[in-house]
């Protein structure tokens, strides 16, 4: 088909073939036909946008890499949770929901989005034109709502550990249904024009247009406020309260244990001192002193009972160190998600006030393509943070050892004193009686290095 002849036929006809189309949509169609005429492209077949024609291979490579890493990492996270049956904990159930949404993003959303960003003309039909924005936003809203429910559940659990947790399965289903309801207005603002109905020469060619009316602009601003800014602010507030609650419980447990142990030691010391003095000076008051010793022994037993009872209650309630570690990684997951998604959300709102023309379309296309890629980086960052969360400290040290070449030099400095002067410049470090932590070796600059800790890394 010759675009030049088609455009000439349109301009020469007395009857406008687009007279039944609104004026603003008609201008978009005319601009599209003029652009195709100037560039000499056949609109019946897909062709790459002129703005990215020189770099589209690189864009495809980074998108494919993101898809492969995202799918593989999230499948590994899901396999780990199912294998170890961690889904009984609501926190891990919410993570499984995020795994499902991230896999949907990588398999369904990213490939179609990449096609739309790189291809100039629309050849995907009317159905996908109407439902593509819904498909793009549903997984994102699901992830946001899942992080929100996770933060709320964490706060309830830290404040009332003995109360039942929220039903994770029901809540995860609710996140998908809520996300679906939020994107239902999209098809109202999407217009698909089948050019074949108006111009027989363009049979099978369509144009997918987003009608940025006043209502559409208000809807997009509402999505930004209620599905990005407000949920993330609420999540931040909830996690701040969780952190403060954990700090309070950690401080209270430390004070109670310290006071209990100190009282127990002081009473034991006074009791033993009284017994020693009594044995050396006992003449006729041994019965009275024995009563005092029995009272001291009873008080000591009560102190030990309170300490053991506190430990039992603490173990039944919360493991403070475990919950603090969980809190740290969940906050990191939400932070990375918010940071990666922020530029795209801001651009979507700013796009409402921008006028896209042929002069700025190249910059806009490249910027939007890269921000979409950055926005979906959380599909890789969340599994990486989850792996670090589940990895034990010795495993982390071994992993760091592969990338820490300075450790080899330090190991050699630890081995040289052992071979030459085993007893020189060495001192054992003992923290808890009967437990050896490592050896200190004097290095060349006069400082001491812990060889024991380096050997474990």
C-alpha positions, 0 to 999 in steps of 0.5 A, spaced: 500 500 500 502 506 498 501 511 503 502 517 499 496 515 494 492 514 500 493 520 504 492 524 497 485 520 496 483 522 503 485 530 502 482 530 495 475 527 497 469 531 498 466 527 504 470 526 510 471 519 512 472 521 519 466 525 520 463 520 525 469 521 530 470 526 535 474 532 533 480 531 538 480 524 536 480 526 528 486 530 529 490 524 532 488 520 526 490 525 521 497 526 525 498 518 525 497 518 517 501 524 516 507 521 520 506 514 516 507 518 510 513 522 512 517 516 514 514 512 508 512 506 513 507 501 511 502 501 517 499 494 515 505 491 518 509 492 525 515 497 525 519 500 530 519 507 532 523 512 529 526 514 536 528 508 538 530 505 531 538 505 533 537 503 540 532 498 540 536 492 540 539 494 547 532 495 550 530 488 548 536 485 551 535 489 558 528 487 558 529 480 556 535 480 562 530 483 567 524 478 565 529 472 566 532 474 572 525 476 575 522 469 573 528 465 576 528 469 582 521 469 584 520 461 582 526 460 587 523 464 592 516 460 591 520 453 591 523 455 598 517 457 601 513 451 599 519 446 600 520 448 608 512 450 609 513 457 611 507 459 608 503 457 615 506 464 617 502 469 614 508 474 613 510 468 608 504 467 605 504 475 603 510 474 600 508 468 596 502 473 593 508 478 591 511 472 588 505 470 584 504 478 582 511 479 580 511 472 575 505 475 572 509 482 571 515 478 568 511 473 563 505 477 561 506 485 563 513 486 561 513 483 554 507 486 551 509 493 554 515 492 551 512 491 544 507 497 545 513 501 547 517 499 541 512 498 535 509 505 532 503 502 529 497 498 533 496 491 531 494 487 537 486 488 536 481 492 540 480 487 546 488 488 548 487 495 547 482 496 552 485 491 557 492 493 556 492 498 562 488 494 566 493 488 565 499 493 567 496 496 573 493 490 576 499 486 579 502 493 581 496 495 585 496 487 588 503 488 590 502 495 594 496 492 597 500 486 599 505 490 602 500 494 606 497 488 609 503 485 611 505 491 615 498 491 618 499 484 620 506 485 623 504 491 627 498 487 630 503 481 631 508 485 635 503 488 639 499 482 641 503 476 639 497 471 642 492 474 638 490 470 632 493 473 625 489 475 620 487 470 614 492 471 609 489 467 604 483 471 604 487 477 604 491 475 598 484 474 594 482 480 596 488 484 594 487 481 587 479 483 587 481 490 589 486 491 584 481 489 579 476 494 581 480 500 581 482 499 574 475 498 571 474 505 569 480 504 564 476 502 558 472 508 559 477 512 557 480 508 551 478 509 544 480 504 539 479 506 531 479 501 526 481 505 520 479 499 515 472 501 517 473 508 514 479 507 509 478 500 506 486 501 504 487 500 511 484 494 513 486 490 519 490 497 522 487 500 528 489 506 532 489 505 540 488 512 543 487 514 551 482 520 551 485 524 556 479 528 558 478 532 565 475 526 568 481 521 566 486 526 569 482 526 575 482 518 575 490 518 574 491 523 580 487 519 584 490 512 582 497 516 584 494 518 591 490 512 593 495 507 590 502 509 591 503 515 596 497 514 601 499 506 601 506 507 602 505 513 607 501 508 611 506 503 610 512 507 613 507 509 619 506 502 621 513 500 620 515 505 625 510 503 630 513 496 629 520 498 630 518 502 636 514 497 639 520 492 638 525 497 641 521 497 647 520 490 648 527 489 647 529 494 652 524 492 657 527 484 657 534 487 658 532 491 664 528 485 667 533 480 666 539 485 668 535 486 675 533 479 676 540 477 675 543 482 679 539 481 685 540 473 684 548 474 685 547 479 690 543 475 695 547 469 693 554 473 695 551 475 701 548 468 703 555 465 702 559 471 706 554 470 712 555 462 712 563 463 712 562 468 717 557 464 721 562 458 721 568 461 724 564 465 729 558 461 731 558 460 738 551 459 740 547 463 735 547 458 730 540 457 729 538 464 728 543 464 723 541 458 719 534 461 719 537 467 716 540 463 711 534 459 709 530 466 708 536 468 703 536 461 700 528 462 699 529 469 696 534 467 691 530 461 689 524 466 688 529 471 683 531 465 679 523 463 678 522 470 676 527 469 671 525 463 668 518 465 668 520 471 664 524 467 659 518 462 658 513 468 657 518 471 652 519 465 648 512 464 648 510 471 646 516 474 641 523 472 639 525 479 639 532 478 635 528 474 630 522 479 629 528 485 628 531 481 623 524 480 619 523 487 620 529 490 617 528 486 611 521 487 610 522 495 610 528 494 605 523 490 600 518 496 601 523 501 600 526 498 594 519 497 591 517 505 592 524 507 590 524 503 583 516 505 582 517 512 584 519 515 577 514 512 573 508 514 577 511 521 577 511 521 569 504 518 569 502 524 572 506 529 569 504 526 562 497 529 563 500 536 563 505 535 557 503 535 550 507 530 546 509 532 539 513 530 533 519 534 536 519 531 543 516 524 542 523 521 541 525 524 548 519 522 551 519 515 548 526 513 551 525 516 557 518 512 558 521 506 556 527 506 561 523 508 567 518 502 565 524 498 566 526 501 572 519 500 575 520 493 574 526 492 577 523 490 584 521 483 581 529 482 582 530 486 588 525 483 592 527 475 591 535 478 592 533 481 599 529 475 601 535 470 599 539 475 604 534 474 609 533 467 609 541 466 609 545 464 615 550 468 617 556 463 616 553 462 609 553 470 608 561 470 611 562 464 606 559 468 600 563 475 602 569 471 602 569 469 595 569 477 593 574 479 599 581 478 596 584 481 602 582 476 607 587 471 603 593 476 605 590 476 612 590 469 613 597 468 610 599 473 616 595 468 621 599 462 618 606 465 619 606 466 626 603 459 627 609 456 623 615 461 625 613 462 633 607 459 635 607 462 642 609 469 640 605 475 639 599 470 641 593 471 646 587 467 647 580 471 647 575 468 652 568 471 652 564 466 656 568 462 660 569 455 657 568 458 650 574 460 645 572 465 640 579 466 637 586 468 637 589 475 636 595 476 632 599 482 631 600 485 624 606 489 621 603 495 623 602 493 630 595 492 630 591 486 632 587 482 628 582 476 629 584 470 626 579 466 628 573 470 625 577 470 619 578 463 618 570 462 619 569 467 613 
